[in-house]
Amino acid sequence: MPGTSGRVLLLDHVGARSGARRTSPVFYVRDGKDLLIVASKGGFARHPAWFHNLMANPDVTVQIGSERLPVHARAARPDERERLWALAVAGYRGYADYQARAEREIPLVVLEPRG
């Protein structure tokens, strides 16, 4: 699929309850100017902590290589989920296995450039 190179970014986020600054390495796929990350947590029952943090504090910064980018995080809309899920699985086939064993719908997070 064109434009589906998967890599790892560093996600700087703020704890939803603690307010503490955190950094998490997260696999991402490009979708035009946006970045797509998947809150799979390997198919475990709960969403990763960074997902809850992004929903509470969506204006964050990511680092890709030496470049730092301000982004706004949002959960993927139902009308775009099928297309974005296919993009994520094309970037990393393991997501399909994670979803098969998860007892939850794995959230997709769109990181949109700010500024």
C-alpha positions in Angstrom: 0.0 0.0 0.0 1.5 3.4 -0.9 2.6 5.6 1.9 2.5 3.0 4.6 5.9 3.0 6.1 5.8 2.0 9.8 8.3 3.3 12.3 8.6 4.3 15.9 8.1 7.7 17.3 8.6 9.1 20.8 5.3 10.4 22.2 5.5 13.1 24.8 2.3 13.2 26.8 0.9 14.2 30.2 -0.6 11.8 32.7 -4.4 12.2 32.8 -4.5 11.9 36.6 -1.0 12.6 37.7 -0.1 15.5 35.4 3.4 13.9 35.1 5.2 14.2 31.8 5.9 10.9 30.1 7.5 9.7 27.0 6.4 6.5 25.2 7.9 4.8 22.1 5.0 4.0 19.8 4.8 2.4 16.3 3.2 4.8 13.8 2.1 4.8 10.2 1.8 7.9 8.0 -1.6 8.9 6.5 -0.8 11.9 4.4 0.1 14.8 6.8 -1.3 12.8 9.8 0.3 10.1 11.8 -1.7 7.0 12.9 -1.0 5.1 16.1 -2.7 2.1 17.5 -3.6 1.6 21.1 -3.2 -2.2 20.9 -1.2 -3.0 24.0 -0.5 -6.3 22.4 -4.2 -7.3 22.5 -4.4 -7.1 26.3 -7.7 -6.3 28.0 -7.0 -2.7 28.8 -6.0 0.2 26.6 -2.4 1.5 27.1 -2.0 4.3 29.7 -0.8 6.7 26.9 -4.2 6.3 25.2 -6.1 7.6 28.3 -3.5 10.4 28.6 -4.0 11.5 25.0 -7.8 11.6 25.4 -7.5 13.8 28.5 -4.6 16.0 27.1 -4.7 15.8 23.3 -2.2 18.5 22.5 1.2 16.7 22.6 4.6 16.5 20.9 6.1 13.6 19.0 9.7 13.1 18.0 10.6 11.3 14.8 14.4 11.1 14.5 15.7 14.5 15.4 12.5 16.3 14.4 10.0 17.4 17.1 6.4 18.0 16.0 3.4 19.5 17.8 0.3 17.4 17.2 -3.3 17.1 18.3 -4.5 13.6 19.1 -8.0 12.4 18.5 -9.7 9.0 18.3 -10.5 7.9 14.8 -14.0 8.5 13.7 -16.2 5.5 12.9 -16.5 6.6 9.3 -12.7 6.4 8.8 -11.9 3.4 11.0 -12.1 0.7 8.3 -9.6 2.6 6.0 -7.3 3.5 8.9 -7.3 -0.1 10.3 -6.3 -1.4 6.9 -3.5 1.1 6.8 -2.3 0.1 10.3 -2.4 -3.6 9.5 -0.5 -3.0 6.2 2.2 -1.3 8.4 2.3 -4.1 11.0 0.4 -7.3 10.4 0.5 -8.2 14.1 -2.4 -5.8 14.8 -4.8 -8.2 13.2 -3.7 -10.9 15.6 -4.0 -8.5 18.5 -7.6 -7.6 17.5 -8.5 -11.2 17.1 -7.6 -12.0 20.7 -8.6 -8.7 22.3 -12.0 -8.5 24.0 -12.2 -4.8 23.1 -12.1 -2.7 20.0 -8.5 -1.5 19.6 -8.6 2.3 19.4 -6.9 4.1 16.5 -5.5 7.5 17.3 -4.9 10.2 14.6 -2.2 12.7 15.3 -2.9 15.8 13.4 -0.2 18.6 12.9 -0.7 21.7 15.0 0.3 25.2 14.1 
